[in-house]
């Protein structure tokens, strides 16, 4: 009891101190001129057609630029949009694809940073407070600029100790206060009963109640692409898969950027008055092109997320675990009718292809278990995808002591006028871009062709937002004959550009829906999105399955199954040869296996000891022998083809047969042996695997075998029995 009172006293003192600080800061803030989010400043919907990638490459090869931005993540795309709307001749180049790095691998939140505010109050830290204040302003801006891609999301903070109720309640209320007029919705306290009504999966034992606050949620990869495409429509030259190889200097100043088109291997130099380094975790590699002796400032950290089935969380309520076993905050959020959980925070090496590890996945699952009731069995096999993003924490090169990591972003101008923007977070991409272009204009004496030197992006509507409404999807259903779920998805992903996608959708051949052939039966993605994605600069199968549609992040197995259709459509659009199609399939499969967790899922399954009973083993041996009709001792791809043809009454494509085989063929010898089948069934029993087409096929084969045996029995009237 004394301990609880002590904690309550500590919480009360902290709250009082924080209230005093907050009052001071809020009064002080009145003198600061924070810009208002102003949607009225939005430009009309651009009429200009989106230039093709070939046109963009030609522009890069033949024109001179005021600004060349290196890096097509959120910050780089934001810089391109900010620069072009100020009237600067702007180019943006990205070595891989837009959002291919950290910007597509975030927690999908648009947030001010509850934990930063806690530190600001507890440590009386004004810099932390200013960072939260800025982020909350930018949160409101993002929700207004791209309402089709971003929306408010309630997040519950479950409370299991009574003394924490006033402590957490005060902290969350301060979050509302600091947001001021930019508050999405006011936070509130829930009783235990009401908390369990809203989040029935929550563990009820010892629950005192819950505190709900609001942040924003987005589709991060599409938001990134949306910013880049908006910049392109407004005059910027943007190109993905163009890699910087060196910087050229004249009189000690950067005057050109040499690059290579990764699609063709062609190299050339782009003349520019200013080069901007916005490469996230690869910040130091570009800085070393400028000065090989420069000290590294980036301290990369790995953040792993996992995707779970949607039944793990309510459709419109997230969960925040404020105190995990390693002190890291973990979020548990509904996203695209699934649930994502993360993130970890471990030092890592900078790599183009970060991979999730089994330890990080299991850490997240163990933390999730702590908050869910016993009815919800958290199974390793429910991990549908897993990915690792590299968070580029940086030390500030503007300060003599660069040992400590900067809490926010840094903008640095080198002696040769290379402008570097590093650190920060997704939510503040626009403010970071504004500060970066301000620094570039000052350092390189840039002149705008339209005499506008201040930023124009606060309130600028992004691609798809101009005519979007929450009920726009109904017109898509009525005008085009799309399935309702597909129409909702298109409206949320493309905004008012969804009509352009619907116009190129193919007929289904059914009475309803009329158009919109799905890439995978379990997801609302349709063939037209692949064709439209090629016009949005998708150049590889990975670009398509990971960032134009989000299949790889939602379900790695479904992405693998949809891959042949995706590649076939892209081949039509981009003129791929048969050899190129095979190469794209190989690269995309490796991406799914390594970067999206398919291999680590398989390795986890294969480590499971066989835990089957004697009766279960006999049943599975019987099923195996039924499929292996020739008694070879293994099941071949022809056995699988014959079995599927009997049940589906269709000729199964070779790609589908190989995918079924790969699910279970652990030693990769092109056939299924009995021990591999037993291992799979053991993994299903233990929860490490939730779905296997081979296992289902074997079950159906046994049922058919039993029916055939019954037909062969001699009827009573012909057996010598009866009267």
Buried (B, 14 or more C-beta within 10 A) or exposed (E): EEEEEEBBEEBBEBBEBBBEBBEEBBEEBEEEEBEEBEBEBBBEBBEEEBBEBEBBBEBBEEEEBBBBBBBBBBBBBBBBBBBBBBBBBBBBBBBBBBBBBBBBBBBBBBBBBBBBBBBBBBEBBEEBBBBBBBBBBBBBBBBBBBBBBBBBBBBBBBBBEEBBBBBBBBBBBBBBBBBBEBBBEEBBBBEBEBBBEBBEBBBEEEBBBBBBBBBBBBBBBBBBBBBBBBBBBBBBBBBBBBBBEEBBEEEEBBBBBBBBBBBEEEEBBBEBBBBBBBBBBBBBBBBEBBEEEBEBBBBBBBBBBBBBBBEBBBEEBBBBBBEBEEEBBBBBBBBBBBBBBBBBBBEBEBEEEBBBBBEBBBBBBEBBEEBBBEEBEBBBBBBBBBBBBBBBBBBBBEEEEBEEBBBBBBBBBBEBBBBBBBBBBBBBBBBBBBBBBBBBBEBBEBEBEEEEBEBBBBBBBBBBBBEBEEEBBBBBBEEBBBBEBBBBBBBBBBBBBBBBBBEBBEEBEEEEBBBBBBBBEEBBBBBBBBBBBBBBBBBBBBBBBBBBBBBBBBBBBBBBBBBBBBBBBBBEBBEBEEEBBEBBBEEBBBBBBBBBBBBBBBEBBBEBEBEBEEEBBEBBEEBBBBBBEEEEEBBBBEBBBBBBEEBEEEEBEEBBBBBBBBBBBBEEEEBBBBEBBBBBBBBBBBBBBBEBBBBEBBEBBBEBBEEEEEEEEEEEEEEEEEE
